Amino acid sequence: MAVRIRMKQMGRAHRHYYRIVAIDHRQPRDGKVIEELGSYDPHLAEKENRVKLVAERIKYWLSVGAKPSETVQVFFTKFMKKFEDLEAADAAAKAAPVTAAV
């Protein structure tokens, strides 16, 4: 099965948003997905908040041969580092020992 990472259109008329998904390349644009990997909302005012990615899962799918669409590749280039740093910070916060207050 050839897997692609592309956008799935959601929302209503004149207010679309997109989910970034891993999907079999033979499925239609809004077809059954394998896994959701993020989202893109072009209507948000702040450009930095428009894209959300799950960096760990995206790296997995890329490592097993999934090919991103051109638009999704642009998102990966611009925003992947930001979300990798956020996931690393969350992992470090969870791994830090909790000290008891006396």
C-alpha positions in Angstrom: 0.0 0.0 0.0 1.4 3.4 -1.0 0.8 5.9 1.8 0.6 9.7 1.2 0.6 12.5 3.7 -1.9 15.0 2.5 -4.7 17.3 3.6 -8.3 16.3 4.1 -10.9 19.1 3.7 -13.3 19.7 6.6 -15.6 22.5 7.7 -18.5 24.3 6.0 -19.0 26.5 3.0 -16.6 29.5 3.0 -15.0 28.3 6.3 -12.8 25.3 5.3 -10.1 23.8 7.5 -7.9 20.9 6.8 -6.6 17.8 8.6 -3.2 16.6 7.7 -3.5 12.8 7.4 -1.7 9.6 6.4 -4.0 8.0 3.8 -3.8 5.3 1.1 -3.1 7.1 -2.2 -6.1 5.5 -3.9 -8.6 7.0 -1.5 -10.5 10.2 -2.5 -9.5 13.5 -1.0 -12.0 13.1 1.9 -11.8 9.3 2.1 -11.0 7.0 5.0 -7.7 7.9 6.7 -5.1 5.7 8.4 -4.0 8.3 10.9 -4.5 12.0 11.6 -1.2 13.9 11.9 -2.2 17.5 12.4 -4.4 20.3 11.2 -4.3 23.5 9.2 -6.8 26.4 9.6 -6.2 29.1 7.0 -8.8 31.4 8.7 -6.9 32.1 11.9 -5.5 35.6 12.2 -2.1 34.6 13.6 -0.1 32.7 11.0 2.0 30.9 13.6 -1.1 29.2 15.0 -2.6 28.0 11.7 -0.7 24.8 11.6 -0.5 22.0 14.2 1.6 18.9 13.7 2.3 15.7 15.6 6.0 15.6 14.8 6.7 12.1 16.3 4.1 10.4 14.1 5.0 12.4 11.0 8.6 11.3 11.4 7.4 7.6 11.7 5.4 7.8 8.5 8.2 9.4 6.6 10.6 6.7 7.8 8.3 3.9 6.5 8.1 5.6 3.1 5.0 7.8 3.1 5.3 10.7 0.6 4.0 14.1 1.6 2.1 16.3 -0.9 3.7 19.5 -2.1 1.7 21.7 0.3 2.2 19.4 3.3 6.0 19.4 2.5 6.0 23.2 2.8 4.3 22.9 6.2 6.9 20.3 7.3 9.8 22.6 6.2 8.4 25.7 8.0 6.9 24.2 11.2 8.4 20.8 12.0 11.3 22.2 14.1 8.8 24.1 16.2 6.7 21.1 17.0 9.7 18.8 17.6 10.9 21.3 20.2 7.5 21.4 21.9 7.3 17.6 22.0 10.8 17.4 23.5 9.9 20.0 26.1 6.8 18.1 27.1 8.8 14.8 27.3 11.4 16.5 29.5 8.7 17.9 31.8 7.1 14.5 32.2 10.4 12.9 32.9 11.5 15.4 35.5 10.9 14.1 39.1 8.2 15.7 41.1 9.4 17.1 44.4 7.2 17.0 47.4 6.5 20.3 49.1 7.2 20.1 52.9 
